[in-house]
């Protein structure tokens, strides 16, 4: 009987130091400073970034967005997708290797694990040892630190959707609401499980990006490659030995490139979908090459064409600007420009005109025809605004009710407006009219909304 299930072999990545390791930690610090620090910033006496789902307001520094501004979220997602396609076409899985949350949190959890249990060999010995007080103490301390860090992460995540200072006060007083408690523990559990236990399993089996990355690669994509022509045949040797006399290549078969790989692959077997392009194998191989006195670059960022044809780095860079990359760049630039221009020119006033269904049309004093409308005025600024309301489109059409409205900061106010026309101005039926809502403050904002005036038979 053939088993279709392969038991997981736990991976213990070895610590590595080098150029790409430094870049990875730079991205870890940058992303986490932004994630954990942003909710604590204040802007105009409120949280700078807050997605207030209860009030249906999304605050992003000076911007106040409403659900009607969903188009900007769509634009952001399109920009993110195109940027992902562009960077992948140029240099492979840069996102996965350096800035993906799974990579970032796994790196942080591994750092905690190394500080508590030691480097790779020490962790392997500890896992293989029988359970005793020493092993229990280290495991307990590691998991305690993991849980505390995960809870902090879950708390910060909730702080983007509810004022974080209020959430902190409620947490200290043990007065959190049910949904806040649920999401803090849910996100904490997800962080603890994904970064502490699943790790490479997420990249290898759960993440769809690992599966369709090959559709975005071509022979001019910069990826982590092993120079097989230079490295083979591989084998151990002394530093003083001449590899050519021994019939050996540059690879000393130390397997360190496998030991440092967070997904446990052997880069010497060629490109594999499990490779996240983190460059850890490059750093450790360069370190080994320095020790044995060989030139660096046995494992490096290169392209398939570059390796096959012996191109220099400048030649590979020139070939990187191929039609596919140029098309991605042009589309990405155009959409990004359109989104930012739209945000810059965005009117901080939104109006919806709703007909009062209780009275479509009626005749009032002096035979005048009256329609009642309800204007939903949304003030997208953080100051009180006074708006004037006018109407046109029919001869003699006037507003018979209050023609101005005061709307508080970021408030949505419903204003009932009675519109009248003289008798016999228009035949029976529906007639288009226009409402003009204009701010009266120093910052002029104006919105024109169409509506239909009904004249009864």
Backbone torsions as a table, in degrees:
resi	resn	phi	psi	omega
1	UNK	NA	133.6	-179.5
2	UNK	-99.3	122.9	179.0
3	UNK	-83.7	133.7	178.8
4	UNK	-94.7	4.6	-178.8
5	UNK	-112.0	129.2	176.7
6	UNK	-111.7	121.1	179.4
7	UNK	-64.3	142.7	-178.5
8	UNK	-71.9	133.2	173.5
9	UNK	-97.7	115.9	-176.1
10	UNK	-61.7	134.7	-178.9
11	UNK	-100.4	131.6	177.0
12	UNK	-117.0	86.3	-177.6
13	UNK	-63.7	136.3	178.2
14	UNK	-81.4	145.1	177.5
15	UNK	-64.1	141.6	-178.7
16	UNK	-137.9	146.9	-179.7
17	UNK	-131.0	135.3	-179.4
18	UNK	169.6	-172.6	-176.1
19	UNK	-59.0	-50.0	-175.0
20	UNK	-74.8	-29.2	172.9
21	UNK	-64.2	-40.1	177.6
22	UNK	-63.8	-43.5	179.1
23	UNK	-62.9	-38.1	179.5
24	UNK	-63.6	-40.8	179.1
25	UNK	-72.8	-31.1	172.9
26	UNK	-59.5	-44.6	178.8
27	UNK	-68.1	-35.1	176.0
28	UNK	-60.3	-48.7	-179.0
29	UNK	-63.8	-44.9	-177.9
30	UNK	-62.9	-48.7	-177.8
31	UNK	-64.5	-38.7	-177.1
32	UNK	-77.7	-32.6	173.9
33	UNK	-62.2	-42.7	178.0
34	UNK	-65.2	-47.7	-175.5
35	UNK	-64.1	-48.1	-175.8
36	UNK	-82.6	-24.3	-176.6
37	UNK	-92.2	-30.1	-173.9
38	UNK	-58.2	-42.9	-178.1
39	UNK	-64.0	-19.2	-178.0
40	UNK	-88.8	-9.0	178.1
41	UNK	-73.8	144.8	178.1
42	UNK	-111.3	149.9	178.8
43	UNK	-148.2	120.4	-178.1
44	UNK	53.3	46.9	177.0
45	UNK	61.9	28.6	175.3
46	UNK	-146.0	172.9	178.2
47	UNK	-66.6	133.7	-173.8
48	UNK	-63.8	-43.1	179.7
49	UNK	-123.8	113.1	-177.2
50	UNK	-149.1	124.3	176.2
51	UNK	-103.2	85.2	-174.0
52	UNK	-80.0	96.0	-176.5
53	UNK	-71.4	-32.4	179.7
54	UNK	-64.1	-46.6	-179.0
55	UNK	-86.9	-4.5	-177.5
56	UNK	55.7	47.1	176.4
57	UNK	-129.1	138.4	178.0
58	UNK	-121.9	111.7	-176.9
59	UNK	-100.8	121.6	176.3
60	UNK	-130.2	91.9	-174.2
61	UNK	53.8	-115.5	-176.8
62	UNK	-84.0	-3.5	-178.9
63	UNK	-91.5	139.0	171.7
64	UNK	-122.4	111.9	-175.6
65	UNK	-109.7	150.3	179.4
66	UNK	-115.4	169.5	175.2
67	UNK	-56.3	-26.8	177.7
68	UNK	-67.2	-15.4	179.0
69	UNK	-92.3	23.9	-178.7
70	UNK	-57.9	-23.8	-178.2
71	UNK	-60.8	-30.6	-179.9
72	UNK	-71.2	-34.3	174.0
73	UNK	-64.6	-40.6	176.0
74	UNK	-60.2	-44.7	178.3
75	UNK	-61.9	-39.8	178.3
76	UNK	-64.1	-41.0	179.1
77	UNK	-66.3	-39.5	178.1
78	UNK	-65.0	-42.3	177.9
79	UNK	-61.8	-43.4	-179.8
80	UNK	-63.4	-42.0	-179.6
81	UNK	-65.4	-44.7	-179.8
82	UNK	-66.6	-37.8	177.0
83	UNK	-63.5	-39.2	177.7
84	UNK	-62.5	-44.6	178.6
85	UNK	-62.7	-42.5	-177.1
86	UNK	-64.7	-51.0	-177.5
87	UNK	-66.4	-33.7	177.8
88	UNK	-68.4	-41.3	178.8
89	UNK	-64.0	-32.2	-178.8
90	UNK	-82.2	-51.1	-170.0
91	UNK	-137.4	32.4	172.3
92	UNK	70.2	-145.3	-170.4
93	UNK	-88.4	60.6	178.5
94	UNK	-61.3	-41.9	-179.9
95	UNK	-61.3	-47.3	-178.1
96	UNK	-63.4	-41.2	-173.2
97	UNK	-78.6	-21.0	-171.5
98	UNK	-129.5	-31.7	-171.6
99	UNK	-127.2	-7.3	179.2
100	UNK	-61.7	135.4	178.8
101	UNK	-53.6	-35.8	178.8
102	UNK	-63.2	-43.3	177.9
103	UNK	-66.2	-44.6	-176.5
104	UNK	-63.4	-49.6	-177.3
105	UNK	-72.3	-32.5	174.3
106	UNK	-63.0	-40.3	178.0
107	UNK	-62.4	-41.6	179.4
108	UNK	-66.9	-43.7	179.7
109	UNK	-66.2	-37.6	176.9
110	UNK	-65.8	-37.6	177.4
111	UNK	-61.3	-44.9	176.8
112	UNK	-61.2	-43.4	-179.6
113	UNK	-61.7	-42.3	179.8
114	UNK	-66.7	-38.2	179.5
115	UNK	-65.9	-35.1	-176.9
116	UNK	-85.7	-46.5	-171.1
117	UNK	-103.4	-14.0	-178.5
118	UNK	101.0	-177.9	-178.1
119	UNK	-77.5	-168.7	-168.2
120	UNK	-53.4	-53.7	-175.9
121	UNK	-63.0	-38.9	178.9
122	UNK	-66.0	-38.6	-179.9
123	UNK	-69.1	-38.9	178.1
124	UNK	-62.9	-44.6	178.7
125	UNK	-62.8	-39.2	-179.4
126	UNK	-65.9	-41.1	179.4
127	UNK	-66.2	-34.1	-177.8
128	UNK	-82.6	-16.2	-177.9
129	UNK	-73.8	155.5	175.9
130	UNK	-68.8	153.3	-178.9
131	UNK	-67.4	123.3	175.7
132	UNK	-144.4	-177.6	-176.0
133	UNK	-62.4	-39.8	-179.8
134	UNK	-62.3	-48.4	-179.8
135	UNK	-66.1	-43.5	180.0
136	UNK	-61.3	-41.7	-179.2
137	UNK	-63.1	-44.0	179.5
138	UNK	-66.0	-43.7	179.8
139	UNK	-64.6	-41.4	179.9
140	UNK	-63.1	-43.9	-180.0
141	UNK	-64.2	-43.7	-179.5
142	UNK	-60.6	-50.0	-177.5
143	UNK	-68.1	-31.8	176.0
144	UNK	-63.5	-45.7	177.8
145	UNK	-64.3	-39.8	176.5
146	UNK	-59.9	-46.0	-178.1
147	UNK	-64.8	-43.1	179.6
148	UNK	-63.0	-43.5	178.5
149	UNK	-64.4	-39.8	179.5
150	UNK	-65.1	-40.8	178.1
151	UNK	-64.7	-39.1	176.4
152	UNK	-62.7	-40.6	178.3
153	UNK	-64.2	-45.5	178.7
154	UNK	-63.4	-39.8	177.4
155	UNK	-61.7	-43.9	179.1
156	UNK	-64.3	-40.1	179.1
157	UNK	-59.1	-45.6	178.6
158	UNK	-65.0	-29.5	179.7
159	UNK	-65.7	-11.8	173.7
160	UNK	-83.0	-16.6	-175.6
161	UNK	-115.5	-7.2	172.9
162	UNK	-145.1	145.8	-177.7
163	UNK	-51.9	121.3	-169.7
164	UNK	-66.7	-30.1	178.4
165	UNK	-69.1	-37.1	175.4
166	UNK	-67.1	-40.8	178.2
167	UNK	-63.0	-38.8	178.8
168	UNK	-64.5	-43.5	179.3
169	UNK	-64.4	-41.5	178.6
170	UNK	-66.3	-35.4	178.5
171	UNK	-65.3	-44.6	-178.8
172	UNK	-66.0	-30.8	179.9
173	UNK	-94.8	6.1	-179.9
174	UNK	55.5	43.2	-177.6
175	UNK	-121.9	24.2	-179.5
176	UNK	-63.6	145.1	175.8
177	UNK	-74.4	169.5	-176.4
178	UNK	-64.4	-41.8	-177.3
179	UNK	-71.7	-36.2	177.5
180	UNK	-64.6	-43.0	178.6
181	UNK	-62.4	-44.1	-179.1
182	UNK	-60.1	-48.7	-174.4
183	UNK	-72.4	-32.5	175.2
184	UNK	-62.1	-47.8	-178.4
185	UNK	-73.2	-33.1	179.0
186	UNK	-65.8	-48.1	-179.0
187	UNK	-68.8	-34.5	176.8
188	UNK	-63.9	-44.2	179.9
189	UNK	-63.5	-40.5	178.8
190	UNK	-63.0	-43.6	178.4
191	UNK	-63.8	-47.2	-178.8
192	UNK	-62.0	-43.7	-178.3
193	UNK	-72.2	-45.4	-176.3
194	UNK	-70.3	-45.9	-175.7
195	UNK	-85.0	-25.5	-177.0
196	UNK	-92.1	-32.2	-172.9
197	UNK	-122.2	-52.8	-175.0
198	UNK	-70.4	-46.9	176.0
199	UNK	45.5	-111.1	-176.0
200	UNK	-66.2	-17.8	179.0
201	UNK	-64.4	-33.9	176.7
202	UNK	-63.2	-45.3	-178.1
203	UNK	-69.7	-35.5	-173.5
204	UNK	-84.7	-33.7	-170.9
205	UNK	-124.6	-28.2	-173.3
206	UNK	-98.4	-33.8	-176.2
207	UNK	-79.9	120.6	-179.7
208	UNK	-68.1	-23.1	-177.7
209	UNK	-62.2	-34.8	178.8
210	UNK	-62.9	-26.4	-176.4
211	UNK	-83.9	-38.3	-176.0
212	UNK	-100.4	9.2	179.7
213	UNK	-62.6	-31.8	-177.2
214	UNK	-62.5	-26.0	178.5
215	UNK	-69.7	-19.1	-179.1
216	UNK	-102.1	-7.1	177.7
217	UNK	-90.0	150.1	166.6
218	UNK	-143.7	-173.0	-173.6
219	UNK	-74.0	-5.6	176.2
220	UNK	-110.2	13.4	175.7
221	UNK	-83.0	131.9	179.9
222	UNK	-76.3	115.9	-178.0
223	UNK	-134.5	167.4	174.8
224	UNK	-73.8	121.1	-175.5
225	UNK	-132.0	153.0	175.7
226	UNK	-107.1	126.0	-179.3
227	UNK	-77.8	90.4	-174.5
228	UNK	-65.2	-38.1	-178.4
229	UNK	-62.5	-35.3	-179.9
230	UNK	-84.5	-34.0	-171.9
231	UNK	-86.5	-25.6	-175.2
232	UNK	-97.0	152.2	-8.1
233	UNK	-73.2	141.9	-177.2
234	UNK	-87.0	162.8	177.5
235	UNK	165.8	154.6	179.5
236	UNK	-73.4	154.1	177.3
237	UNK	-164.1	165.4	177.1
238	UNK	-81.2	162.9	-179.2
239	UNK	-63.4	-32.4	-175.9
240	UNK	-82.5	-13.0	-175.3
241	UNK	-73.4	147.9	176.4
242	UNK	-90.2	112.9	-176.5
243	UNK	-61.3	-32.2	-179.9
244	UNK	-67.1	-37.9	178.8
245	UNK	-66.9	-31.3	178.6
246	UNK	-85.3	-6.2	-177.6
247	UNK	71.4	31.7	-177.7
248	UNK	-113.8	156.1	173.3
249	UNK	-89.1	-165.6	-175.7
250	UNK	-77.9	-21.5	-177.5
251	UNK	-74.0	123.2	-178.9
252	UNK	-90.7	5.1	176.6
253	UNK	56.7	43.4	179.5
254	UNK	-80.6	-16.2	-179.6
255	UNK	64.3	12.1	178.9
256	UNK	-65.0	-29.3	178.6
257	UNK	-64.2	-29.1	176.4
258	UNK	-79.0	-38.4	-176.2
259	UNK	-67.3	-30.0	-178.7
260	UNK	-90.9	-10.9	-175.3
261	UNK	-70.7	124.7	-178.8
262	UNK	-69.1	-17.2	176.9
263	UNK	-107.5	0.6	172.3
264	UNK	75.9	23.4	-179.0
265	UNK	-94.5	165.2	175.7
266	UNK	-107.1	105.3	-175.7
267	UNK	-62.5	-19.1	-178.7
268	UNK	-71.1	-10.7	177.1
269	UNK	-89.0	4.1	179.7
270	UNK	99.5	179.4	-178.8
271	UNK	-65.5	131.0	178.2
272	UNK	-128.6	150.2	-175.4
273	UNK	-65.5	-20.6	179.1
274	UNK	-73.0	-18.7	-177.8
275	UNK	-66.5	124.6	-180.0
276	UNK	-98.8	4.7	175.3
277	UNK	67.5	33.5	-176.3
278	UNK	-79.2	-18.5	178.1
279	UNK	80.4	8.5	179.2
280	UNK	-62.0	-39.1	179.4
281	UNK	-66.6	-30.0	177.5
282	UNK	-66.7	-46.4	-178.8
283	UNK	-60.0	-46.6	-175.6
284	UNK	-73.1	-33.9	178.4
285	UNK	-68.3	-40.1	176.7
286	UNK	-61.9	-37.2	178.5
287	UNK	-63.9	-41.9	178.8
288	UNK	-67.0	-42.0	179.3
289	UNK	-60.8	-37.9	177.3
290	UNK	-63.7	-39.1	-177.3
291	UNK	-68.7	-37.9	-177.5
292	UNK	-91.4	-2.8	176.2
293	UNK	82.3	24.0	178.2
294	UNK	-102.5	158.1	176.3
295	UNK	-64.2	147.7	176.4
296	UNK	-70.2	168.8	173.3
297	UNK	100.2	12.7	175.3
298	UNK	-64.4	-40.6	168.7
299	UNK	-115.4	128.3	-173.2
300	UNK	-158.0	170.0	169.3
301	UNK	-80.4	121.9	179.7
302	UNK	-156.0	-177.9	176.3
303	UNK	-116.5	159.9	178.7
304	UNK	-61.6	-42.1	177.0
305	UNK	-65.8	-37.8	-179.6
306	UNK	-64.4	-41.2	178.6
307	UNK	-69.5	-43.5	-176.2
308	UNK	-67.7	-36.0	-175.0
309	UNK	-107.0	3.8	176.1
310	UNK	68.0	35.4	-179.1
311	UNK	-71.5	153.1	171.6
312	UNK	-81.3	170.5	179.9
313	UNK	-62.0	-38.5	179.3
314	UNK	-63.6	-39.9	178.4
315	UNK	-64.6	-40.1	179.4
316	UNK	-66.8	-37.0	178.6
317	UNK	-65.4	-40.9	178.7
318	UNK	-63.3	-39.7	179.9
319	UNK	-74.4	-15.2	178.7
320	UNK	-66.9	-29.4	-178.5
321	UNK	-86.5	67.7	179.9
322	UNK	-96.5	169.1	-175.5
323	UNK	-52.2	-40.7	-179.5
324	UNK	-58.3	-45.5	-179.4
325	UNK	-68.0	-40.2	179.8
326	UNK	-65.1	-38.6	178.1
327	UNK	-65.9	-46.3	176.8
328	UNK	-57.1	-44.4	-177.0
329	UNK	-64.5	-43.1	-178.8
330	UNK	-64.5	-45.0	-180.0
331	UNK	-65.5	-43.6	179.8
332	UNK	-62.1	-44.4	179.5
333	UNK	-63.4	-41.1	-178.7
334	UNK	-65.5	-45.3	-178.7
335	UNK	-67.9	-41.4	178.8
336	UNK	-61.7	-44.5	178.6
337	UNK	-62.6	-42.3	-179.0
338	UNK	-63.7	-41.8	-179.5
339	UNK	-65.3	-44.6	-177.5
340	UNK	-71.4	-36.7	175.8
341	UNK	-64.7	-41.4	178.0
342	UNK	-62.0	-41.2	177.7
343	UNK	-65.6	-39.5	-179.1
344	UNK	-66.3	-38.8	-177.6
345	UNK	-90.6	3.1	-176.0
346	UNK	-63.0	132.1	178.0
347	UNK	-81.8	124.1	-177.7
348	UNK	-78.1	41.4	-179.8
349	UNK	-150.1	130.4	177.5
350	UNK	-130.5	141.8	-177.4
351	UNK	-137.2	133.2	171.0
352	UNK	-118.3	131.1	179.1
353	UNK	-103.3	122.2	-178.3
354	UNK	-122.5	127.9	178.7
355	UNK	-74.4	139.4	175.3
356	UNK	-73.6	108.8	-175.5
357	UNK	-74.1	-12.7	179.5
358	UNK	-72.0	-25.1	-179.7
359	UNK	-147.8	93.6	-178.1
360	UNK	-64.2	-45.9	178.9
361	UNK	-158.5	146.0	179.3
362	UNK	-152.7	160.5	178.5
363	UNK	-102.0	130.9	-178.1
364	UNK	-115.7	-163.4	-175.7
365	UNK	-57.4	147.5	179.7
366	UNK	62.6	22.6	176.0
367	UNK	71.3	13.0	-179.0
368	UNK	-73.1	150.0	179.8
369	UNK	-98.4	130.3	-176.6
370	UNK	-125.5	134.0	169.4
371	UNK	-118.3	146.5	179.2
372	UNK	-113.7	129.0	178.5
373	UNK	-122.0	155.1	175.0
374	UNK	-119.6	120.0	-178.9
375	UNK	-99.9	121.0	174.0
376	UNK	-92.4	104.7	-176.6
377	UNK	-100.6	121.6	-179.0
378	UNK	-109.8	116.3	178.1
379	UNK	-89.8	107.6	-177.6
380	UNK	-93.5	21.6	174.7
381	UNK	-111.0	171.9	-179.5
382	UNK	-106.9	33.6	174.0
383	UNK	-142.3	154.2	179.7
384	UNK	-65.2	134.2	-177.5
385	UNK	-121.3	143.5	174.7
386	UNK	-111.1	126.2	-175.4
387	UNK	-118.2	138.8	172.2
388	UNK	-98.6	144.2	-177.2
389	UNK	-121.1	126.9	177.0
390	UNK	-134.3	163.5	-177.7
391	UNK	-140.4	146.7	176.2
392	UNK	-152.5	175.9	178.9
393	UNK	123.1	-21.1	176.2
394	UNK	-131.2	148.2	179.2
395	UNK	-63.8	126.0	176.1
396	UNK	77.9	6.7	-178.4
397	UNK	-72.3	133.6	-177.9
398	UNK	-140.4	162.9	172.6
399	UNK	-94.5	120.4	-176.1
400	UNK	-93.2	-2.2	178.8
401	UNK	-114.0	-166.1	179.1
402	UNK	-60.5	131.1	-176.2
403	UNK	-105.3	21.2	176.2
404	UNK	-144.9	161.2	-179.1
405	UNK	-150.9	142.1	175.1
406	UNK	-106.4	127.4	-178.4
407	UNK	-123.9	127.4	-178.4
408	UNK	-70.8	166.8	-179.3
409	UNK	-56.0	132.3	178.3
410	UNK	52.2	27.1	-179.2
411	UNK	-97.0	153.4	170.6
412	UNK	-113.1	117.2	-177.0
413	UNK	-117.5	136.6	176.7
414	UNK	-97.2	124.8	-176.8
415	UNK	-121.2	124.1	176.7
416	UNK	-84.0	128.7	-177.0
417	UNK	-125.3	125.1	176.3
418	UNK	-99.3	122.3	-178.5
419	UNK	-111.7	130.7	-177.7
420	UNK	-127.1	151.7	172.5
421	UNK	-131.4	153.1	175.4
422	UNK	-63.6	158.8	179.0
423	UNK	-67.6	149.9	174.5
424	UNK	62.0	23.5	176.8
425	UNK	-80.6	-35.2	-176.6
426	UNK	-138.0	148.6	178.4
427	UNK	-68.6	164.9	179.0
428	UNK	-60.4	142.5	-179.4
429	UNK	133.1	-165.0	-178.4
430	UNK	-105.1	142.5	-175.5
431	UNK	-137.0	135.0	-178.9
432	UNK	-73.1	138.2	173.1
433	UNK	-133.4	169.2	-179.0
434	UNK	-133.0	134.5	172.0
435	UNK	-99.7	133.9	175.1
436	UNK	-116.1	118.9	179.0
437	UNK	-112.3	124.1	-173.0
438	UNK	-133.5	134.0	177.8
439	UNK	-75.3	148.5	-177.0
440	UNK	-106.5	6.9	-178.8
441	UNK	-87.4	-171.6	-179.7
442	UNK	-66.7	-32.1	177.4
443	UNK	-93.9	104.9	-174.3
444	UNK	-77.7	127.6	174.4
445	UNK	-134.1	135.0	-176.3
446	UNK	-139.5	137.8	178.1
447	UNK	-131.7	135.0	176.2
448	UNK	-113.9	124.2	-179.4
449	UNK	-123.0	136.7	179.7
450	UNK	-86.3	151.5	176.4
451	UNK	-150.1	178.7	-178.4
452	UNK	-126.0	126.3	177.4
453	UNK	-99.7	128.5	-177.0
454	UNK	-103.0	127.9	173.7
455	UNK	-106.1	117.3	-177.7
456	UNK	-71.0	160.9	178.3
457	UNK	-75.7	NA	NA
